[in-house]
Structure formats: C-alpha cells, structure tokens
Amino acid sequence: MINPAQNTRFFLLPNKHKRKDKIPFDDILYLQGNINYTLIHLHNGKIKLSPRTLLYHIQHSLNDSFIRIHRAYIVNKKHIKDTEISDIKHVRHLFLKDGTQLSVSRRKRNNLNEL
C-alpha cells in the first residue's frame, strides 16, 4: 500500500489488538516462510510474526524491491551486502548488511546472478 503523504510503501501486519501495524518496506531485511506463517525480520533486530504464508505475501503485499532466494526466504534488495560464489560461479550464500547469512537455493541462483 502507498501512503500518499510520504509516498512510502508499507507492509500491513495484523496485531493482537485487531489493528494493523505499518512496517515500512525499508525496515524489512527478509521474510522467512514456515509452513502456515511468516517471520518478518526487521533491521532493528526485531522479528514480527505474520499469520499468512510466504506465497500470500508475494502475491498481495510485496513489490519488486524484494527477491526470492529460496523457498523459505524473500530478501529486501536494499539490504544485500555481498554474495559468496562457489567454484562453478554460482551464488551459494547471501550476506545482509546486518551480518545475516542466508542460503540461496540452486534454482534461485540465476536471479541473484542477474543482480
């Protein structure tokens, strides 16, 4: 969703008070899918829990500033620091600016090579 006042994109997440928290896309490091819910890792070290699947967020919430690197991970492109390359010139691991290391699946490596 777009906030017209600031032209900022937000991720709307239901909370326990039956309201929705606004999380700016820039604050999200990556999303981690786990069966029927998603963990949203923020740059301040906090983790938010979404009662939705990772596929739901891909289809309804996220924009093109995010890239899927694994069936369990979607990463914010703005927080990518570096990649680790194997002997056969394919990306194996992705490093975020906060020091987090994530595995890149074999099938998603080409997406990162294009970046």
HELIX and SHEET records of a PDB file:
HELIX    1   1 PHE A   25  ASP A   27  5                                   3    
HELIX    2   2 LEU A   54  HIS A   60  1                                   7    
HELIX    3   3 LYS A   77  HIS A   79  5                                   3    
HELIX    4   4 ARG A  106  LYS A  108  5                                   3    
HELIX    5   5 ARG A  109  GLU A  114  1                                   6    
SHEET    1   A 3 ILE A   2  ASN A   3  0                                        
SHEET    2   A 3 THR A   8  PRO A  14 -1                                        
SHEET    3   A 3 LYS A  20  PRO A  24 -1                                        
SHEET    1   B 5 ILE A  47  SER A  50  0                                        
SHEET    2   B 5 TYR A  37  LEU A  42 -1                                        
SHEET    3   B 5 ILE A  28  ASN A  34 -1                                        
SHEET    4   B 5 TYR A  73  ASN A  76 -1                                        
SHEET    5   B 5 PHE A  66  HIS A  70 -1                                        
SHEET    1   C 3 ILE A  80  ILE A  85  0                                        
SHEET    2   C 3 VAL A  91  LEU A  96 -1                                        
SHEET    3   C 3 GLN A 101  SER A 103 -1                                        
END                                                                             
